[in-house]
Amino acid sequence: MHTGSCLCGNVAFTVNGDIEPPNACHCGQCRRQSGHLWASCVTHQDNLSFTSSETLSWYCASDIAKRGFCRACGSFLFWQHNDEDTIAVSVGSLDEPTGLKLAQHIFVADKGDYYDIQDDLPQRAY
C-alpha cells in the first residue's frame, strides 16, 4: 500500500494493490507540465482511492489522455489514457519510503536538449 498527496494536501490518496516500477517520461507534454521529466508508476485504476479530492481537476491534454492535478497548488499527480483501466501516479507525490526504484526511461526520442540521460536503465524511444 502507498499513500500520497499533492503539495498542499487537498488531494490525498491511497494506492492499495499492485504498482509497477516507475518510469521516467521525457515527452514534451510531461516536461512542460512538470518542468522537467516526470516519474510515475502505473496501477489499475481500481487500486486508487481518495481520502481527499476537493481540488482535483482533470485536463484533457490530448485526444487520448487526461492529466490530473490539484487546482489549489498546481501539483501534477496523474496521467490516464482514455481507453485504459490503468492510471499513472506521480512517484514524487507518494509518501516515503516508497520502496520503488526507477525501471526505465520512456519517450526519450522527445527528451529535452538541455540534459543527458546518464544511467544504464533501458530507454524506449516512445
C-alpha positions in Angstrom: 0.0 0.0 0.0 1.2 3.5 -0.8 -0.2 6.8 0.3 0.3 10.2 -1.3 -0.8 13.7 -1.8 -0.4 17.0 -3.6 1.8 19.8 -2.2 -1.0 21.4 -0.2 -2.6 18.2 0.8 -6.1 19.0 -0.6 -5.7 15.9 -2.9 -4.7 12.8 -0.9 -5.0 9.2 -2.0 -4.1 5.6 -1.3 -2.9 3.0 -3.8 -3.9 -0.4 -2.4 -2.7 -3.1 -4.8 0.0 -3.8 -7.4 2.0 -0.9 -8.6 4.5 -1.2 -11.5 8.1 0.0 -11.0 8.4 3.7 -12.0 9.4 5.1 -15.4 10.8 8.5 -16.3 8.8 10.1 -19.1 10.7 12.6 -21.3 7.9 13.6 -23.6 7.2 17.2 -24.3 3.9 17.3 -22.5 5.3 15.9 -19.3 8.3 18.2 -19.5 6.0 21.3 -20.0 3.6 20.3 -17.2 6.2 19.2 -14.6 9.1 21.5 -15.6 11.4 18.5 -16.4 10.9 14.8 -16.8 8.0 13.1 -15.0 8.4 9.9 -13.0 5.3 7.8 -12.5 4.2 4.3 -11.7 1.2 2.6 -13.1 -1.5 0.8 -11.2 -5.0 -0.4 -12.0 -7.5 2.5 -11.5 -9.5 0.4 -9.0 -6.4 0.4 -6.7 -6.6 4.2 -6.4 -8.9 5.7 -3.8 -9.1 9.2 -2.5 -9.2 10.4 1.1 -9.5 14.0 -0.1 -10.1 15.2 -3.7 -11.8 18.6 -3.3 -9.4 20.3 -5.6 -8.6 17.5 -8.0 -9.1 18.7 -11.6 -8.5 16.9 -14.9 -7.0 18.5 -18.0 -7.6 16.8 -21.4 -4.1 17.1 -22.7 -4.8 15.3 -26.0 -7.4 13.2 -27.7 -6.2 10.1 -26.0 -5.4 11.1 -22.4 -6.1 13.4 -19.4 -3.9 14.7 -16.6 -5.0 15.1 -13.0 -3.7 17.9 -10.9 -4.5 20.0 -7.8 -6.1 23.3 -8.8 -5.1 24.8 -5.4 -1.3 24.2 -5.5 -0.8 23.0 -9.1 0.7 19.6 -8.4 0.6 17.3 -11.4 -0.5 14.0 -9.9 -2.0 11.6 -12.5 -2.0 10.6 -16.2 -4.7 8.4 -17.6 -5.3 7.1 -21.1 -9.0 7.4 -22.1 -9.2 3.8 -23.3 -7.3 2.0 -20.5 -8.2 0.9 -16.9 -4.8 1.9 -15.5 -3.6 5.2 -14.2 -0.1 6.6 -13.8 0.6 8.1 -10.4 3.4 10.7 -9.8 6.2 9.0 -7.8 7.0 12.3 -6.3 3.6 12.6 -4.7 4.0 9.3 -2.8 4.9 9.3 0.9 8.3 7.8 1.6 9.6 5.3 2.0 8.2 4.1 -1.3 10.4 1.1 -1.8 10.3 1.8 -5.5 13.2 2.0 -7.9 13.2 3.7 -11.4 13.0 0.9 -14.0 13.2 2.7 -17.4 13.1 5.9 -19.4 10.2 6.4 -21.9 9.7 8.9 -24.8 13.4 9.5 -25.0 13.1 10.5 -28.7 11.3 13.6 -27.4 13.7 14.4 -24.4 14.9 17.9 -23.9 18.2 19.1 -25.5 19.4 20.5 -22.2 20.3 17.3 -20.4 21.7 13.8 -21.0 20.4 10.5 -19.5 23.3 9.2 -17.6 22.2 5.9 -16.1 22.2 2.4 -17.6 18.4 1.9 -17.4 16.5 0.8 -20.5 15.5 3.6 -22.8 12.3 3.4 -25.0 12.0 5.8 -27.9 8.2 6.1 -27.2 
